[in-house]
Amino acid sequence: MSSTRFPATPKSAAYRLPFGDLSFSNLFQDYVAYKEPLASFFAGDFRNPDAFREAAEKALRVPRDRNTLADVLLEQNTRWGLQEATAQNIDKLRDPESVVVITGQQLGLFMSPMYIPYKTLTTLLLAKQMEAALNRPVVPVFWLAGEDHDFEEVAAFKLPGTEKPHTFIYAAPADRRGPVGRIPLSPEISTIIDGIAEALPASPNKAELIAFLRATYKPGRSFRDAFATMISRLFKDTGLVVVSVDDKRLKQLCIPLFQQEVRDYATVTAAMEATSQVLEETYHSQVRINPTNLFYMEDAGRYPIDAMGDSFLLRGHGQTYDEAGLQTLVAAQPEYISPNVVLRPIVQDVLFPTISYVAGPGEIAYYAQYKEAYAWANLPMPLIYPRASITLVEPAVQKAQRHFDLPLPAYKEQAPKIFRKHAQQQLDLDLDKLFSHAEDQIGTALSSMASEVINWEASLQKTAGASGQVIKKELDRFKEQIIKAQKRRMGHAERRIHTIHNHIFPGGSLQERAISPLHFLNQYGLDFFKSLMADVSLDTTAHQVINL
């Protein structure tokens, strides 16, 4: 690795904004600066090249069943559209010297919102850089968080509109209590895609995009398989490896961890609670601590396993186990066990030799609570690398912005409020005062001139009066023309402000958190995010604004 911590920002990144200008949390802002006391909650400074070397050494000390992992990955990725680069990276994982950079996310419909592809491309860029720096195989991995059961979090997305974003909501099935990844898509998905086709503007890429969506998100296919197929296509030939832990063979590799949780849940719970209390003195704790960190999972539901004295209750199910019975279940049927938000990253790093996890701001807050959980599991905590945070500015939006002297964060306010402020700044003419003064001056001049003329020829008195009325009417007409011009000018301004706001801060949210990638895939093609990688900096300590 070079002596600089990050490569230079690509020239096409128009500029960078401090996260504080965009209302990111204090915890996240302190993390990207790696300030104390927050730094002590993490494993190392993600900005330091030496920290990655140390992370690799620690990850490689943990024994793992790499062949079983690779076999499962090969089978899964074949189902989702395996390409040669991905097959080669899966084979690299059999090498005992290889490590991974990993990220993950819930299965947002059509990979929405934009931060999902941003996490992915950050992972790809970081893995490539680390492979060169560490002189060892570094494999990029995307973890499908398909065991989550919060359907509403993944079932809605937005596209930019003229006045406001178009919002699409996929109706939740009546039996949605189980893991989202297993839920089959209903015929309604075809209606959703019809709405997408209607909402997206015409473009050379539209027909290909809609055909791809119909082939990928088709009735009967699971949420997991549709999402995995889409991400594999959008990042084809990059070597990205996609994984779903909802597989009995992978869960079998986690049996010792699950059994430790059943046997010693109180220790990790107490450690997490202590960490959270210290964290809250300066920041906030993101994760609510539960008695245990496991679910019992089946198609009909995902039920928290609650410790109740000497027994364990499947909350919402009614079944109870004593410790021996639950240990027997874990050993015999680990596929029915699912980790919660605390244990999920531990499961990830039991399976993979992880040197770094690419995280969003909320996930970084999660990880701030996890250091003691890693110590409890006797696993090295990976370096937590902030994903690229990006706003894309299209040519039409750039053109609209040139009419205003406003910084990008100013457009976070609602468009009507921005317009009112702009209009007030522009209305620096007091027309009534200006024209009243003009009428007084003209009236005085006409009166003086008429007096002399009438003294010379009395018959011109009527003509002089009529001339004054004509001039008054012309002044009134001139005033109305100014008002109409101002209205036209403000009308253009209002439309431009709506355009900027709806593309950069749709609904008042940052673009990356609100808009579906479908908009950009329609405008620029299915390979858009692969090409965008050339414009993204791995210096993710500030928000990147990129002109397209």
PERA-V540325 format. One record per backbone hydrogen bond with DSSP energy under -0.5 kcal/mol. CO is the residue of the C=O (numbers start at 1). NH is the residue of the N-H. Records with the same first field share a line. If there is no record, write none. Layout:
CO: NH ; NH
//
This chain:
10: 13
12: 14 ; 547
15: 545
17: 543
18: 21
19: 22 ; 24
20: 23
25: 29
26: 30
27: 31
28: 32
29: 33
30: 35
31: 34
35: 39
37: 40
38: 41
39: 42
44: 46
45: 48
47: 49
48: 51 ; 52
49: 52 ; 53
50: 54
51: 55
52: 56
53: 57
54: 58
55: 59
56: 60
57: 61
58: 61
59: 62
61: 63
64: 66
65: 69
66: 70
67: 71
68: 72
69: 73
70: 74
71: 75
72: 76
73: 77
74: 78
75: 79
76: 80
78: 81
83: 87
84: 88
85: 89
86: 90
87: 91
88: 92
89: 93
91: 94
92: 95
95: 98
99: 139
100: 355 ; 356
101: 141
102: 358
103: 143
105: 145
106: 108
108: 111
109: 112
113: 116
114: 118
115: 119
116: 120
117: 121
118: 122 ; 388
119: 123
120: 124
121: 125
122: 126
123: 127
124: 128
125: 129
126: 130
127: 131
128: 132
129: 133
130: 134
131: 135 ; 136
137: 99
139: 101
140: 241
141: 103 ; 143
142: 144 ; 243
143: 105 ; 145
144: 146 ; 245
145: 148
146: 181
148: 180
149: 151
150: 153
151: 154 ; 155
154: 109
155: 170
157: 168
158: 516
159: 166
165: 167
166: 159
168: 157
169: 171
173: 176
175: 178
177: 302
179: 182 ; 183
180: 183 ; 223
181: 224
183: 223
185: 220
186: 189
187: 190 ; 191
188: 192
189: 193
190: 194
191: 195
192: 196
193: 197
194: 198
195: 199
196: 200
203: 206
205: 209
206: 210
207: 211
208: 212
209: 213
210: 214
211: 215
212: 216
213: 217
216: 218
218: 221
221: 185
222: 226
223: 227
224: 228
225: 229
226: 230
227: 231
228: 232
229: 233
230: 234
231: 235
233: 236
235: 238 ; 240
241: 142
243: 144
245: 247
247: 251
248: 252
249: 253
250: 254
251: 254
252: 255
254: 258
255: 259
256: 260
257: 261
258: 262
259: 263
260: 264
261: 265
264: 267 ; 268
265: 269
266: 270
267: 271
268: 272
269: 273
270: 274
271: 275
272: 276
273: 277
274: 278
275: 279
276: 280
277: 281
278: 281
279: 282 ; 283
284: 286
293: 340
294: 305
295: 297 ; 338
296: 303
298: 301
299: 178
301: 298
303: 296
304: 306 ; 315
306: 313
308: 310 ; 311
310: 323
311: 308
312: 321
313: 306 ; 315
314: 317 ; 318
319: 314
321: 312
322: 326
323: 327
324: 328
325: 329
326: 330
327: 331
328: 332
329: 333
333: 336
334: 337
336: 297
338: 295
340: 344
341: 345
342: 346
343: 347
344: 348
345: 349
346: 350
347: 350 ; 351
348: 352
352: 354
353: 100
355: 383
356: 102
357: 359 ; 385
359: 387
360: 364
361: 365
362: 366
363: 367
364: 368
366: 369
367: 370
370: 374
371: 375
372: 376
373: 377
374: 379
375: 378
383: 357 ; 385
384: 386
385: 359
388: 390
389: 544
391: 546
392: 394
393: 548
394: 398
395: 399
396: 400
397: 401
398: 402
400: 403
401: 404
404: 406
407: 410
408: 411
409: 412
410: 413
414: 417 ; 418
415: 419
416: 420
417: 421
418: 422
419: 423
420: 424
421: 425
422: 426
423: 427
426: 428
428: 430
429: 431
430: 434
431: 435
432: 436
433: 437
434: 438
435: 439
436: 440
437: 441
438: 442
439: 443
440: 444
441: 445
442: 446
443: 447
444: 448
445: 449
446: 450
447: 451
448: 452
449: 453
450: 454
451: 455
452: 456
453: 457
457: 460
458: 461
460: 464
461: 465
462: 466
463: 467
464: 468
465: 469
466: 470
467: 471
468: 472
469: 473
470: 474
471: 475
472: 476
473: 477
474: 478
475: 479
476: 480
477: 481
478: 482
479: 483
480: 484
481: 485
482: 486
483: 487
484: 488
485: 489
486: 490
487: 491
488: 492
489: 493
490: 494
491: 495
492: 496
493: 497
494: 498
495: 499
496: 500
497: 501
498: 502
499: 503
500: 503 ; 504
501: 505
504: 511
505: 508
506: 509
510: 513 ; 514
511: 514 ; 515
512: 115
514: 158
515: 114
516: 519
517: 521
518: 522
519: 523
520: 524
521: 525
522: 205
525: 528
527: 531
528: 532
529: 533
530: 533
531: 534
532: 535 ; 536
533: 536
538: 540
543: 17
544: 391 ; 546
545: 14 ; 15 ; 547
546: 393
//
